[in-house]
Amino acid sequence: MHDKEIKNDKVKGIVILIVGFLQAVMGFLAALNIEFQWLTDASINAFGLMIAAGVMLGVGLYAVWKNTFTGKKAQIQNEELHKRNLK
């Protein structure tokens, strides 16, 4: 249970760092009087959500792949389990 919370906190931390960096870039460009219409707080927050969702999707896909008999090595292990009547 704690491992999952620790991984979630890690993902949140990475997303916060990226969003904070983009906010700093936006502030720096504003100080130079350079503005991009697409670089707004809303677009940066949306980008942060997209990153978090992408990372969580990747973690979910990895967990499913790792905990099923889909890989080549896992299929060999599954075959051995059936041979030994352990499954």
C-alpha positions, 0 to 999 in steps of 0.5 A: 500500500505504501509503495503505491502512495510513494510512486504516486507522490513521485509522479505528482512531484515530477508533474509539479516540477514540469508545470513549475518550470513552464510557469517560470518560462512563461514569467520570464518571457512575459518579463521580456515582453514576449507572449505566446497566445497558446502559453497560458496558465490553463494550457500549462495546467492542461499539459501537466494533467496530460503528463500525469495521465500519461505516466499513470497510463504507462504504470497501469500498462506495465503493471498489467503486462508484468502481472500477466502471462503475456511476455515470452519469459512469462509464457515459459513460466506459465508452461512450467506451472501447468506441467507441475500442476501448480496452476 
